[in-house]
Protein backbone atom coordinates (compact mmCIF):
# COMPACT_ATOMS: atom_id res chain seq x y z
CA UNK A 1 0.00 0.00 0.00
CA UNK A 2 2.85 2.39 0.72
CA UNK A 3 3.98 2.20 -2.91
CA UNK A 4 0.51 3.29 -3.99
CA UNK A 5 0.87 6.82 -2.68
CA UNK A 6 4.62 7.38 -2.84
CA UNK A 7 4.46 8.73 -6.39
CA UNK A 8 1.61 11.23 -5.80
CA UNK A 9 3.30 12.42 -2.59
CA UNK A 10 6.54 12.92 -4.48
CA UNK A 11 4.64 14.96 -7.05
CA UNK A 12 3.17 17.16 -4.29
CA UNK A 13 6.67 17.69 -2.84
CA UNK A 14 8.04 18.53 -6.29
CA UNK A 15 5.26 21.04 -6.94
CA UNK A 16 5.70 22.65 -3.49
CA UNK A 17 9.43 23.08 -4.22
CA UNK A 18 8.54 24.77 -7.52
CA UNK A 19 6.05 27.02 -5.70
CA UNK A 20 8.74 28.04 -3.18
CA UNK A 21 11.05 28.96 -6.01
CA UNK A 22 8.32 30.95 -7.75
CA UNK A 23 7.52 32.83 -4.53
CA UNK A 24 11.21 33.61 -3.96
CA UNK A 25 11.52 34.87 -7.54
CA UNK A 26 8.12 36.64 -7.55
CA UNK A 27 7.33 34.84 -10.80
CA UNK A 28 4.56 32.43 -11.90
CA UNK A 29 3.24 32.11 -8.34
CA UNK A 30 -0.39 31.64 -9.38
CA UNK A 31 0.52 28.97 -11.93
CA UNK A 32 2.69 27.07 -9.45
CA UNK A 33 0.04 27.30 -6.74
CA UNK A 34 -2.44 25.83 -9.21
CA UNK A 35 -0.02 22.98 -9.86
CA UNK A 36 0.24 22.30 -6.11
CA UNK A 37 -3.54 22.25 -5.77
CA UNK A 38 -3.86 19.92 -8.74
CA UNK A 39 -1.24 17.57 -7.28
CA UNK A 40 -3.06 17.56 -3.93
CA UNK A 41 -6.38 16.70 -5.59
CA UNK A 42 -4.65 13.89 -7.47
CA UNK A 43 -3.19 12.60 -4.20
CA UNK A 44 -6.60 12.73 -2.53
CA UNK A 45 -8.13 10.71 -5.35
CA UNK A 46 -5.31 8.13 -5.15
CA UNK A 47 -6.09 7.77 -1.45
CA UNK A 48 -9.84 7.51 -2.18
CA UNK A 49 -10.54 10.77 -0.33
CA UNK A 50 -13.05 13.31 -1.62
CA UNK A 51 -10.89 16.46 -1.88
CA UNK A 52 -13.88 18.80 -1.64
CA UNK A 53 -15.12 17.09 1.51
CA UNK A 54 -11.61 17.20 3.01
CA UNK A 55 -11.37 20.93 2.27
CA UNK A 56 -14.79 21.59 3.83
CA UNK A 57 -13.79 19.67 6.97
CA UNK A 58 -10.53 21.64 7.21
CA UNK A 59 -12.44 24.91 6.78
CA UNK A 60 -14.94 23.92 9.47
CA UNK A 61 -12.07 23.01 11.79
CA UNK A 62 -10.40 26.39 11.18
CA UNK A 63 -13.65 28.27 11.85
CA UNK A 64 -14.17 26.30 15.07
CA UNK A 65 -10.64 27.03 16.27
CA UNK A 66 -10.84 30.70 15.32
CA UNK A 67 -14.15 31.05 17.18
CA UNK A 68 -12.54 29.46 20.23
CA UNK A 69 -9.68 31.95 19.94
CA UNK A 70 -12.14 34.85 19.83
CA UNK A 71 -13.84 33.55 22.97
CA UNK A 72 -10.55 33.07 24.79
CA UNK A 73 -9.37 36.57 23.79
CA UNK A 74 -12.79 38.03 24.58
CA UNK A 75 -12.90 39.49 21.07
CA UNK A 76 -9.59 41.38 21.37
CA UNK A 77 -7.59 39.56 18.70
CA UNK A 78 -6.33 42.67 16.91
CA UNK A 79 -4.24 43.85 19.87
CA UNK A 80 -2.42 40.56 20.40
CA UNK A 81 1.27 40.03 19.76
CA UNK A 82 2.33 37.19 17.49
CA UNK A 83 3.35 35.14 20.52
CA UNK A 84 -0.04 35.69 22.18
CA UNK A 85 -1.79 34.81 18.92
CA UNK A 86 0.14 31.53 18.64
CA UNK A 87 -0.49 30.68 22.30
CA UNK A 88 -4.22 31.26 21.84
CA UNK A 89 -4.21 29.14 18.70
CA UNK A 90 -2.63 26.26 20.64
CA UNK A 91 -5.25 26.64 23.39
CA UNK A 92 -8.02 26.68 20.79
CA UNK A 93 -6.63 23.51 19.20
CA UNK A 94 -6.75 21.74 22.58
CA UNK A 95 -10.29 22.95 23.26
CA UNK A 96 -11.63 21.94 19.84
CA UNK A 97 -9.67 18.71 19.38
CA UNK A 98 -12.25 16.69 21.28
CA UNK A 99 -15.07 17.88 19.05
CA UNK A 100 -16.15 16.01 15.99
CA UNK A 101 -15.11 18.52 13.33
N, C-alpha and C positions, 0 to 999 in steps of 0.2 A: 504494500500500500504506500509506503514511503516514496517509492519511485514514481508513483502516480502524480504526486504534486511537486516533485523536485523541479521539473522543468518550468511549470508556471510560476513557481516562487522565484526561480532564477530570472525569469523574464521580468517580474515585478522589480527585483533588485536592480537589474540592468536599466530599466526605465527610470527608477528613482535616481540612479547615478546620473543619467542623462538630464533629468530635471534639475538636480543640484548644479550641474555644469551650466545649464541654461540660466538658472537664477544668478549664479556668480557672474555670468557674462551679460546679463540683462538682454538675452536674445532667445527667441522662440519659446518663451516660458509657457504660454498658453498651449502651444502644440505639444510640448513635452508633458505638461500636466494631463492633457487629453490622453496621451499614450499611457501614462501611469494609471489613469482611471480605466482605460480599456483593458490593460493587463490585469488589474484587480478584478474586474468583472469576469474576465476569462478564468482567473484562479477560482473565483466563487463558483462558477459553473462546473469546473473540474471537480470541486469538492462537493458538488450537489447542494449548494447553498444559493438561495434566491438573493441576488445582490441588492435588489430594491428593498426586500424585507430586512436584510441586515443593516442597510443604511437607515431605514426607519427606526429600527431598534436602537441603533447608536444615537440617532437624533433624540429619541425619547429619553435615553439615558442621560445625555448631555443636559436636556431641559430639566430633568429631575434633579440632577446635581447642581445646576445653576440656581434653581429655585431654593434648594437647601442652603446654598451659599448666601443668597439674599436674606433668608430667614436668620441665619447665623450672624450676619453682618447688620441685621436690622435695617436693611435697605441702603446702607452706606457703602456700597462697593466702590464708588468713584474716588473716595478719599483714601483708599487702601494702598499701601506700598506693595511692591511685587512680592515681597516675602510674606506679607499678610495675606495677599491674594492666594498664593500657593498653599499656605497653611489652611486657609478656609476650604480650598478645593480638596485637600486631603481629608479634612473633616467631613465634607459633603460626600466624598466617595465612601467613607466608612458608614455614614448614616444611611446612604441609599443602597449600599451593596447587598443588604438583606432583602430588599424589595425585588419583586419580579418585574424586571424592566423590559 
